[in-house]
Amino acid sequence: MNEKIFIAWGGNQHLANEVSAEISKYGYDGIVGGGTIVNMHIGAQVFTQINKSTSAIILVQNFADGDYNLSDNLMFEWGYIVAKFAPNRVHVFLIGMSAKNLPSDLAGSWAREIEIKDRSMQDVAKEIADIFHQNDSNQERMDKLAVVHNHSRILEIISEHNTKPQCTDTMLAYYILHSIESTYYHMDEDIFNKSIERIETNSALLLSVIQMVRANIQLFKFTENLQKPLKFEDFYELTLYFDNDNDLSAYDKELDVWLRMFNTDRMGLCYYFVAIGDELSAEEKTDYLNKSVDCHYKALEILSQICQDNSGDRNYLSLYEGYYYNDLFRCYIELNDDENAKKCIDKAVDARKHMFLTYKQLFPQDEVIVGRLSLEYYLALTEQMKYSDNIMEKKAIYRTIDSYLNKLEEEATKQHSLINRLKSSIDSNIKK
């Protein structure tokens, strides 16, 4: 993983080095505070070390003479660490002492007491490393709808990860994965792609996510935002990335499942977009369309598994449910299977309506995302209307869409008026 972990110490540098060696067995890169001075000012060196890290371990030890060695340097580092990192990224270990021995201004800090009597330093370091890894692995669940809403902030975190990391590599992998759709909603594909392209990491998880996301960007580029068929040579290139069975569950079970879902769905899209081109025979097209159907149903199965494991993601998952059923709808249209096409567009409409209304209720001020979700919902409604045998239902759908279009036209008229005023202002100023 190679997460950089800053280790602050006071009078126990040897233990800090042992802890660094032990956490390296879990894949972390321990940075022992201080060390060889490379800057003119030790404070500048510590700032650099901490700023390159994503978490911190603080080792406070009771020595035989009762001296807890809360030196100025240790307190300086501790204060900066607390100011920089979220509380769950600061891991304080009290070695041979009790939390009640802490100064009053630190008494509220989370800290784990470590017994050292009759124990080797390596054994103590191993316990600290084990506890740290366990706590680091049990981070709080991510609110994925909030990630979509805070797109600009997340993009900033991604772009600054090399120089000023504000989260772990694993958390960054989640941020990138769940920024895919909001990136297209905001039309930030180029910025997003350049940001993830610059990331330096040895994390298998993060590298896998970056690979999938960049392949996804290529898929959209090759198909002109899913509007054109995929050339077979491009299809073959993309399947090298999407059609893989890498098992990353040992690193993070949840992210492994999400990646499998994305890769499976994208394989389905590849099969569909190469099938609607003119490079395949009629028999091959049918075969590829059926493979696309299989992929999308597998993606829906994985989506259902995610929902069962993490019920808190239910609202967010409706976004993908809408996508996948809409993808199936398009496949069935090409296969001339109206019965299944109708079933899938009905489910796509329900899912998109749920996502649109939920997001609008949670983030009504987010005009960009709300606007895009509404467009997706009303577009699905127009496609559903074709398969309705109920005249009254068709009329209701038509009125709903017509009302929505009138609002869009009113907004477009206002926008056009503002643009004309801006042009006039520029012309008048230039003439002056």
PyMOL commands that set and color helices and strands:
alter all, ss='L'
color gray80, all
select helices_A, chain A and resi 13-24+42-51+72-84+87-89+99-101+104-106+121-137+144-149+151-159+169-177+180-186+189-197+204-222+232-242+253-275+282-309+311-334+338-362+367-385+391-431
alter helices_A, ss='H'
color red, helices_A
select strands_A, chain A and resi 4-9+29-32+55-61+90-95+111-114
alter strands_A, ss='S'
color yellow, strands_A
deselect
rebuild
show_as cartoon
